[in-house]
Amino acid sequence: MIKRRGLQALKALLELAKEPGAWRSVAQIAAAQSLPAPMLEQLLLQLRRADLVEARRGRSGGYRLRRSPAAIPLVAVLQAVQADPALGPAAAMASDLALTGRDPALAGEQVAQALVRRLQRALERELAVLTLEELLFDLRSWQECLSEEGGLMVG
């Protein structure tokens, strides 16, 4: 499951990905993506610890991507800012250990939990393959569709 913090981190990195080499302040990123600055600062610190962004102090400082958008898998972003690296509720996985009996009444619950685990693994596989560059392409496509010219980018 992608949490709110994960989505906000992705929005911040998308803003940085628009100009990968440029230094952007917290205020600039927050204003461009409608994010609260104090929360954004915390997210950027976590992303820096995960080696996804770098920081520089001073008037011309701020944050920028440490790697190219193509080299940043979305799973790395989410793991950096979300408490649960599995991206899903650990309680659901732990509770199925109690369902190992042969009670037929539990069969439906076991099937439902197996489905949840299967979907979580599929989401994790997809997030490991998707990169920030692909999100940036989608963002630019949407922006182009909404422009007065109304163009469409297909990729």
JOSULUR-V509900 format. One record per pair of residues at least 24 apart in sequence whose C-alpha atoms are under 10 Angstrom apart, sorted by the first residue. I is the first residue (numbers start at 1). J is the second residue. Records with the same first field share a line. If there is no record, write none. Layout:
I->J, J
//
This chain:
1->78, 82, 84, 86, 87, 88, 89, 119, 120, 123, 124
2->75, 78, 79, 82, 87, 88, 123
3->78, 81, 82, 83, 84, 87, 88
4->81, 82
5->39, 40, 43, 78, 81, 82, 83
6->43, 74, 75, 77, 78, 79, 80, 81, 82, 83, 87
7->77, 78, 81
8->33, 34, 35, 36, 39, 40, 43, 78, 81
9->35, 39, 40, 42, 43, 44, 46, 47, 77, 78, 80, 81, 82
10->43, 74, 77, 78, 81, 132, 135
11->35, 135, 136
12->40, 43, 44
13->44, 47, 52, 53, 63, 64, 65, 69, 72, 77, 132, 135, 136
14->65, 69, 132, 133, 135, 136, 137, 139
15->64, 65, 136, 139
16->53, 63, 64, 65, 69, 136
17->64, 65, 67, 68, 69, 70, 132, 133, 135, 136
18->69, 133, 136, 137, 139, 140
19->64, 65
20->63, 64, 65, 66, 67, 68, 69
21->63, 64, 65, 66, 67, 68
22->60, 61, 62, 63, 64, 65
23->54, 55, 56, 60, 61, 62, 63, 64, 65
24->55, 56, 60, 61, 62, 63, 64, 65
25->55, 56, 57, 58, 59, 60, 61, 62, 63, 64
26->61, 62, 63
27->62
28->62
29->62, 63
42->81
43->77, 80, 81, 82
44->80, 81
45->80, 81
46->77, 79, 80, 81, 82
47->76, 77, 78, 79, 80, 81
48->80
49->80
50->76, 77, 79, 80, 81
51->76, 77, 80
52->76, 77, 80
68->131, 132, 133
69->131, 132, 133, 134, 135, 136
70->130, 131, 132, 133, 134, 135, 136
71->130, 131, 132, 133
72->128, 129, 130, 131, 132, 133
73->126, 127, 128, 129, 130, 131, 132, 133, 134
74->124, 126, 127, 128, 129, 130, 131, 132, 133, 134, 135
75->123, 124, 125, 126, 127, 128, 129, 130, 131, 132
76->127, 128, 131
77->127, 131, 132
78->127
85->124
86->120, 121, 123, 124
87->120, 121, 123, 124
88->116, 117, 119, 120, 121, 123, 124
89->116, 117, 120
92->116, 117
93->117
//
